[in-house]
Amino acid sequence: MAQNKRGKQSFILPQMPVITAWASIAGKKESEGPLAHTFDVVNQDTYFGQKTWEQAEKQMQKLALETVIKKAGIQKNQVGLVYSGDLLNQCIGSSFTLRNTGIPHIGLYGACSTMAESLLLASMIVGGGFSDNVVAMTIYQKIDF
């Protein structure tokens, strides 16, 4: 029997997870809005120095991962799992971002719900005692052609 399940769709974790660090990477459009002062990294180049928007998304996720690891005060090898998603085919941006990091990765494709889904799953992994540090991240980039 599921000891931590409450009702049909709720659960109680034996160890409460906490968000120890967060990071946000933004492009030109975001930097022009009212939340500009809240972003960790802002780049005025929509393509983040890359040739394609797919490569730009990879670069944004790489910056997000590096930034959150630094802000958390941990090393890359202390990250037990990354949940990430993007709107490219087969989560290709996330896969390419993480393929040479040595960090286990589970790709999520929930469109607008990807961040909420990744946070939920990350909390269950940490709260269930399966990993001490899990990264939840997603990317959305609007390119104006």
C-alpha positions in Angstrom: 0.0 0.0 0.0 1.2 3.5 -0.8 2.1 4.9 2.7 2.7 8.4 1.5 -0.4 8.9 -0.6 -3.3 10.9 0.7 -6.6 10.7 -1.2 -6.6 10.1 -4.9 -4.1 12.7 -6.0 -2.1 14.0 -3.1 1.0 12.8 -1.2 3.0 13.6 1.8 6.8 13.4 1.6 8.8 11.8 4.5 11.5 14.5 4.0 10.4 17.9 2.9 12.4 19.2 -0.1 13.4 22.8 -0.4 14.4 25.0 -3.3 18.0 25.9 -2.4 18.8 27.9 -5.5 17.2 29.1 -8.8 18.4 30.8 -11.9 16.8 32.6 -14.8 18.2 33.3 -18.2 16.6 35.9 -20.4 16.8 37.4 -23.8 16.3 40.8 -25.3 12.5 40.9 -25.1 12.5 39.9 -21.4 15.1 42.4 -20.5 12.8 45.2 -21.8 10.0 44.2 -19.4 9.2 45.0 -15.8 11.0 41.9 -14.4 14.4 42.7 -16.1 16.0 43.2 -12.7 15.2 39.7 -11.5 17.1 37.7 -14.2 20.5 36.2 -13.5 21.8 36.4 -17.0 20.4 38.7 -19.8 21.7 38.6 -23.4 20.7 41.2 -25.9 21.4 38.7 -28.7 18.3 36.6 -29.3 20.5 33.8 -30.5 22.9 33.9 -27.5 25.8 34.0 -29.9 24.7 30.9 -31.7 23.8 30.3 -35.4 20.3 28.8 -34.9 17.5 29.1 -32.3 17.9 25.4 -31.4 21.5 26.1 -30.5 20.4 29.2 -28.7 18.0 27.2 -26.5 20.9 24.7 -25.7 23.1 27.7 -24.7 20.3 29.1 -22.5 19.8 25.8 -20.7 23.6 25.4 -20.3 23.8 28.9 -18.7 20.8 28.1 -16.5 22.4 24.8 -15.3 25.8 26.4 -14.6 24.2 29.4 -12.8 22.0 27.3 -10.5 24.8 25.0 -9.6 27.0 28.0 -8.7 24.2 29.7 -6.7 23.5 26.4 -4.8 27.2 26.2 -3.9 27.6 22.7 -5.1 29.6 20.9 -7.7 28.2 19.5 -11.0 28.9 15.9 -9.7 26.6 16.6 -6.7 23.6 16.9 -9.0 21.8 13.5 -8.9 19.3 14.1 -11.7 18.0 16.8 -14.0 14.4 17.0 -15.2 14.3 19.3 -18.2 12.1 20.1 -21.1 11.8 22.2 -24.2 9.5 22.5 -27.1 11.9 21.0 -29.7 11.4 17.5 -31.2 12.2 14.8 -28.7 13.5 17.4 -26.2 16.5 17.7 -28.3 17.7 21.0 -26.8 17.7 19.5 -23.3 19.3 16.3 -24.5 22.2 18.2 -26.2 22.6 20.4 -23.2 23.1 17.5 -20.8 24.6 14.8 -23.0 28.2 15.4 -22.0 27.7 16.5 -18.4 27.6 13.0 -16.8 24.4 14.0 -15.0 21.4 11.7 -15.4 18.6 13.3 -17.3 14.9 12.7 -17.7 13.3 14.8 -20.5 9.8 16.1 -20.1 7.5 17.4 -22.8 4.6 19.1 -21.1 4.6 22.3 -23.1 3.4 25.0 -20.7 3.3 22.6 -17.8 6.9 21.4 -18.1 8.2 23.5 -15.2 5.5 22.5 -12.8 5.8 18.9 -13.8 9.6 19.0 -13.3 9.3 20.6 -9.9 6.7 18.0 -8.8 8.9 15.1 -9.9 12.1 16.7 -8.5 10.4 17.2 -5.1 9.3 13.5 -5.1 12.9 12.3 -5.8 14.4 14.5 -3.1 11.6 14.1 -0.6 11.6 10.3 -1.1 15.3 10.3 -0.3 16.5 9.2 -3.8 18.8 12.2 -4.4 20.0 15.2 -2.4 20.2 17.6 -5.3 17.9 17.6 -8.4 17.6 20.3 -11.0 14.3 21.1 -12.6 14.4 23.3 -15.7 12.6 24.2 -18.8 13.1 26.6 -21.7 10.8 28.7 -23.7 12.1 31.1 -26.3 10.1 33.1 -28.7 12.0 34.0 -31.8 10.7 36.8 -34.0 11.6 36.3 -37.6 
